[in-house]
Every structure is written in structure tokens, then in C-alpha cells.
Amino acid sequence: MNPTANKDTVLNVSGISKRFGGLQALTDVGITIQRGQVYGLIGPNGAGKTTFFNVITGLYTPDSGTFELAGMPYQPTAVHEVAKAGIARTFQNIRLFAEMTALENVMVGRHVRTHSGLLGAIFRTPGFKAEEAAIAGRAQELLDYVGIGKYADFKARTLSYGDQRRLEIARALATDPQLIALDEPAAGMNATEKVQLRELIDQIRKDNRTILLIEHDVKLVMGLCDRVTVLDYGKQIAEGTPADVQKNEKVIEAYLGTGGH
């Protein structure tokens, strides 16, 4: 495992490799994320960012690698198991329940942590009803937290693009995750929405949450993240603070351009 891991380490993965047929998508990649950090993952198209993200969150099974979440080993073999372990993710292409309300979408996320079970739901037991009321209350709090509380009763499909992104983040937070993994959250956003997104991510960090961020917007990453890993052709070419990464010659050559931005 990574020697920099300690009791404040939320995610520690190392030696991750993944091949698709004749393509070696990842080669011996690893990261260590400390509690309360915003950790960025960047690289040019085809660098392996999404593959790495999908391995960590259980969409793909790696060929090799070790995984620890909050000091406990976990196996990313299925998305729902990873969610139970404590990693919640959003997707580059928004995946909301379009015909459900905003509140209902967040409640779905919260059900990962429910206890009443199927029989309680079928027979509408007092315990189930109390738990559902608590879930609805928590869902409303999270909608308020991300700034869209007034849209609780609106169907998800009627929300603006930026508000749908916020709804996804609220649903991820509803699982009480150890780590929130955001896949291109600024994709398709206008300048105002990006500023609001940055403020929201910053608030989540201030509340001692931990975030892994894949993002094409280098300016957003460099202005927001505590540490950054850069991938190129499935290999890790740099890791460090944004200032260090921006000065790295391999990064400049592969991704940032000669200007460093």
C-alpha cells in the first residue's frame, strides 16, 4: 500500500491495472486521498481517467490492485456494494430519475442507509413510516444545502442543467459517503454555473467531506484541488499540489500546453 497513508486517509489505492482486449488502459496507477481534501484527476482525452474512476467505483473490475477505504479493504466488484462501503459518485452524463421529483431522487440515494427492509415497505409498518419521514426530512435538508430546496416538488427533468448537477450531488451526499466522486461535474455548465459549482464543492470540503474530482476544466481543478494526479496513456505522470503539477514538464508537454494553463 502507499506509504503516505495514515489514519486520516480516506482512499488508498495502489497498483491498479486494467486491460480491454489489446488496449492497456491503466498501468500500475495509485492515489492516496486524505480526509477533507478535494483531489483532482486530470489528463488528456484517452488518458485513462474515466477507466480509473470506474474501477474505483465498481463499474469495472481491475486486473490488479489493492483498495482501502477509511483503512478497511474493499473490493470494487459492484456499484451498490461500493456505495454501501462509502463511495458515492455522480456521472458525466446526468443519471437522474427524470419523472421523479427532486426530493424523491434524493430519497432514493438515502435508501442505501435504510433499515426497515422489504416487509416493512410492503406492510407500511410504523417503523417504516417513521423512517420514510426521516428520509424525506433529510432529503429536503440536502436540497437546501445544495441550493435547490425550492424545487423539491419539481420533476427532475424540469430543472435547469446546472440544478440537475446540484441534484446529483445532493443524491450522492444522501448516502453519507466517506468519499464523493464527481465525474466531470462542470461539463456543459456556463461561467456562472461553474462559479456556483466551485462554491458548492468548497462548502462540502469545509464541512469535512472528501472529494475526488475528474474534470476537463483545468482552471477549476487548479483553483479548487488540494492535490492533483495527472494520467497520460494510462500511466501516472505527475502527482502533487496544483502549483507543482503546473510546473511539471511532462504535464506541460502532455496536457497543459507550453503556457502551463
Sequence and secondary structure as in RCSB ss.txt:
>XXXX:A:sequence
MNPTANKDTVLNVSGISKRFGGLQALTDVGITIQRGQVYGLIGPNGAGKTTFFNVITGLYTPDSGTFELAGMPYQ
PTAVHEVAKAGIARTFQNIRLFAEMTALENVMVGRHVRTHSGLLGAIFRTPGFKAEEAAIAGRAQELLDYVGIGK
YADFKARTLSYGDQRRLEIARALATDPQLIALDEPAAGMNATEKVQLRELIDQIRKDNRTILLIEHDVKLVMGLC
DRVTVLDYGKQIAEGTPADVQKNEKVIEAYLGTGGH
>XXXX:A:secstr
  TT  TTEEEEEEEEEEEETTEEEEEEEEEEEETT EEEEE STTSSHHHHHHHHTTSS  SEEEEEETTEE  
 S HHHHHHHTEEE  SS    TTSBHHHHHHHHHGGG  SHHHHHHHT HHHHHHHHHHHHHHHHHHHHHT GG
GTTSBGGGS HHHHHHHHHHHHHTT  SEEEEESTTTT  HHHHHHHHHHHHHHHHTT  EEEE S HHHHHHH 
SEEEEEETTEEEEEE HHHHHH HHHIIIIITTTT 
